[in-house]
């Protein structure tokens, strides 16, 4: 997939902007604080109506305006179409259109898929489990938009069950009300777990291959899904269901004491091992960079395998932070196959690409 053209109206610090994009490489160069990242955010907004930077949607809108709009011409194997997302701040709503026709968000998602690499991704290995769960959930949702709604439903059930656990602790309700929610929790948890484990199995194989190439076969990467109770990829849904129900029963008193649901995919983690050692504890900064880069390359191939097309790749102030060998390997892997957008302060440090793309100079909300 490719973005042929991008149009912004009252988005962030851009009053109005239209760009014709290169099918392979687009470099946005300029000093910090000029609006380079806003352009990558606009692509993310066009893809899903959301941002990788903020949950405060009012921040999208140009100062003094009531709405913002991002549209783009997206080219795929079977043709091209114009996609558009508009956010109205007063009504706090988003409007999605394909070819000028209003569509529901769930039908809009999946038409444009970005893979993003930011400096914050480098904390994935040693950061909190929540960040690793979010990484996996976002990858699944990119190729299966319905997963976002399944996950949202699961989170609602957990929230309601936590509320009931507190009520039970205060002796306001009986245990039967909690038990009635256990089955709902488990049924939804099984959906999440089976999709997570299947996706991680595929991504881990791809990441392991990329990691071996990046390290010259000196290091082996293993990625495991960690859950309590323990589940294996390929386990029958009924086995997972029974295991979860048993764990809920075992931890019932502990859950009441804490007023929280302690069993389920919202408590799980993803573990990385380099040559058998836990990367969270032992990986150097360089090893972490290599691991995350391998994951990003695996994302590209995962999306390609699931959809038949490569996603677009967004690098926000991170490409120039990679050392020469990693940059060279990355370029060899993606050049000519994946449309890439890179932000940076110096075009010279982005010169690994053999084929010329377009270099845009960004300054004070203008792109030249």
Secondary structure, 3 states (H helix, E strand, C coil): CEEEEEEEEEECCEEEEEEECCCCEEEEECCCCCCHHHHHHHHHHHHHCCCCCCCCHHHHECCCCCEEEEEEEEEECCEEEEEEEEEECCCCEEEEEECCEEECHHHHCCCCCEEEEEHHHHHCCCCCHHHHHHHHHHHHHHHCCHHHHHHHHHHHHHHHHHHHHHHHHCCCCCHHHHHHHHHHHHHHHHHHHHHHHHHHHHHHHHHHHHHHHHCCCCCCEEEEEECCCCCCCCCCHHHHHHHHHHHHHHCHHHHHHHCCCCCCHHHCEEEEEECCEEHHHHCCHHHHHHHHHHHHHHHHHHHHHHHCCCCEEEEECCHHHCCHHHHHHHHHHHCCCCCEEEEECCHHHHCCCCCCCEEEEEECCEEC
